[in-house]
Amino acid sequence: MKKNLTLGLQLFLTFLKIGLVTFGGGYAMIPIIEREVTEKRRWLTGEELLDVVAISESTPGPIAICAASFVGYRTAGVFGAFCSTFGVVLPSFVIICLIAMVLDAFDQFAVVRYAFFGIRAGVLALLVKAVVSMFKKAPKNLPAYLIMAASFVAVAVFSANVLVVILSSAGIGLGFALICRKRGHEL
């Protein structure tokens, strides 16, 4: 019981820190989650985190909250999921409440507009790092490249629904895996 409480507190504090220092949403949090969860704490492997991100993208809700919930659950069960989710949500909730109280005055300061200009540039860098990191861990074979290219074109060019693209990609991947398995090949 004490071990579970300690782990829950560690999950809460880790995701509280992630929620406090990350701007730009869930995708910008992925590199920080990766560093904290796989490299620093070793709660999950890189491949397991890649699976968590994939599941988080395909489930309803913000990716950071889903990822925190999945990491917490994989680490310490339901209690861990609660602790990590509460930790990642708390900073945003407090900040939004504070901003809402002073919203009109907050937008008038040029320094705030300039800060958000810089924050957007930094978030873009975090997003690019997340893409590169996930690409390095993703399977490197023709079916994976075809699914990736088709998904990108569907979303970027045709504005396809992301959920449809994710479910279609999962179905195509499953189909490729079954065909390869039937032929005695490995993906």
C-alpha positions in Angstrom: 0.0 0.0 0.0 2.8 2.4 1.0 4.7 1.6 -2.3 1.5 2.4 -4.3 1.1 5.7 -2.5 4.7 6.6 -3.1 4.5 5.7 -6.8 1.2 7.6 -7.1 2.9 10.7 -5.6 5.8 10.3 -8.0 3.4 10.0 -10.9 1.5 13.1 -9.7 4.6 15.2 -9.3 6.1 14.1 -12.6 3.0 14.9 -14.6 2.5 18.1 -12.5 5.9 19.2 -13.7 5.2 18.2 -17.3 1.9 20.2 -17.1 3.6 23.2 -15.6 6.5 23.5 -18.1 4.8 22.5 -21.4 2.9 24.9 -23.6 1.3 24.0 -26.9 -0.8 21.0 -26.0 -0.3 17.3 -25.9 2.0 16.9 -28.9 4.4 19.4 -27.4 4.4 17.3 -24.2 5.4 14.1 -25.9 9.2 14.7 -25.8 9.0 15.7 -22.2 6.9 12.7 -21.3 9.3 10.6 -23.2 12.3 11.9 -21.2 10.6 11.7 -17.9 8.9 8.3 -18.3 11.4 6.3 -20.4 14.8 7.9 -19.8 14.7 9.3 -16.3 12.2 7.1 -14.4 12.2 4.0 -16.7 8.6 3.4 -16.1 8.1 2.4 -19.7 10.3 1.5 -22.7 10.4 3.7 -25.7 8.4 1.1 -27.7 5.8 1.0 -24.9 5.5 4.8 -24.9 5.1 4.8 -28.7 2.2 2.4 -28.1 0.8 4.7 -25.4 1.0 7.7 -27.8 -0.7 5.7 -30.6 -3.5 4.7 -28.3 -3.8 8.2 -26.9 -4.2 9.6 -30.4 -7.0 7.2 -31.2 -9.0 7.7 -28.0 -11.3 10.6 -27.3 -9.9 13.5 -25.3 -6.6 15.5 -25.3 -3.6 13.4 -26.0 -1.7 14.6 -22.9 -4.5 13.6 -20.6 -4.9 10.2 -22.4 -1.1 9.6 -22.3 -0.8 10.5 -18.6 -3.7 8.2 -17.8 -2.2 5.3 -19.8 1.3 5.8 -18.3 -0.2 6.0 -14.8 -2.3 2.9 -15.4 0.6 0.9 -16.8 2.7 2.0 -13.9 0.4 1.8 -10.9 -3.1 0.8 -12.0 -6.2 2.9 -11.5 -4.7 4.9 -8.7 -1.7 5.7 -10.9 -3.9 6.8 -13.7 -5.8 9.1 -11.4 -2.6 10.6 -9.9 -0.9 11.2 -13.3 -4.0 12.6 -14.9 -4.7 14.9 -12.0 -1.1 16.1 -12.1 -1.1 16.9 -15.8 -4.5 18.7 -15.6 -4.0 20.7 -12.5 -1.6 23.4 -13.8 -3.7 24.1 -16.9 -6.8 24.3 -14.8 -5.2 26.8 -12.3 -3.7 28.9 -15.1 -6.9 29.1 -17.1 -8.8 30.1 -13.9 -6.2 32.9 -13.2 -6.2 34.1 -16.8 -10.0 34.1 -16.9 -10.0 36.5 -14.0 -7.8 39.0 -15.7 -8.5 38.2 -19.4 -9.2 41.8 -20.6 -6.1 43.3 -19.0 -3.9 40.4 -19.9 -4.3 40.8 -23.7 -3.4 44.5 -23.6 0.3 44.0 -22.7 2.7 43.9 -25.7 5.1 41.8 -23.7 2.5 39.1 -23.4 1.9 39.1 -27.2 5.7 38.9 -27.8 6.0 36.1 -25.2 3.3 34.0 -27.0 5.1 34.6 -30.3 8.2 33.0 -28.8 6.2 30.3 -27.1 4.6 29.3 -30.5 8.1 29.0 -32.1 9.3 26.9 -29.2 6.2 24.7 -29.4 6.9 24.1 -33.1 10.4 22.9 -32.3 8.9 20.5 -29.7 6.4 19.1 -32.2 9.2 18.5 -34.8 11.2 16.7 -32.1 8.2 14.5 -31.2 7.8 13.6 -34.9 11.5 12.8 -35.3 11.5 10.8 -32.1 8.4 8.8 -33.0 9.7 8.2 -36.5 12.9 6.7 -35.2 10.9 4.2 -33.1 8.3 3.4 -35.7 8.6 0.3 -37.9 10.8 0.8 -41.0 9.2 -1.2 -43.8 7.2 -0.6 -47.0 3.8 -1.2 -45.5 4.6 1.3 -42.7 5.8 3.9 -45.1 2.8 3.5 -47.4 0.4 3.8 -44.4 2.3 6.9 -43.2 2.3 8.6 -46.6 -1.4 7.8 -47.3 -2.4 9.0 -43.8 -0.4 12.2 -44.3 -2.0 12.9 -47.7 -5.5 12.1 -46.4 -5.2 14.5 -43.5 -3.0 17.3 -45.0 -4.5 17.4 -48.5 -8.0 16.1 -48.1 -8.7 17.2 -44.5 -9.8 13.7 -43.7 -11.2 13.0 -40.2 -8.3 12.0 -38.0 -10.2 9.3 -36.2 -11.2 7.7 -39.6 -7.5 7.9 -40.7 -6.3 6.3 -37.4 -8.9 3.5 -37.6 -8.2 2.9 -41.3 -4.5 2.8 -40.6 -5.0 0.3 -37.8 -7.2 -1.8 -40.2 -4.6 -1.7 -43.0 -1.8 -2.5 -40.6 -3.7 -5.4 -39.2 -4.4 -6.6 -42.8 -0.7 -6.4 -43.7 0.2 -8.3 -40.5 -2.3 -11.1 -41.2 -1.1 -11.4 -44.8 2.5 -11.5 -43.8 1.8 -14.0 -41.0 -0.1 -16.3 -43.4 2.8 -16.2 -45.8 5.3 -16.9 -43.0 6.9 -13.5 -43.1 7.4 -11.0 -40.4 6.6 -7.3 -40.6 
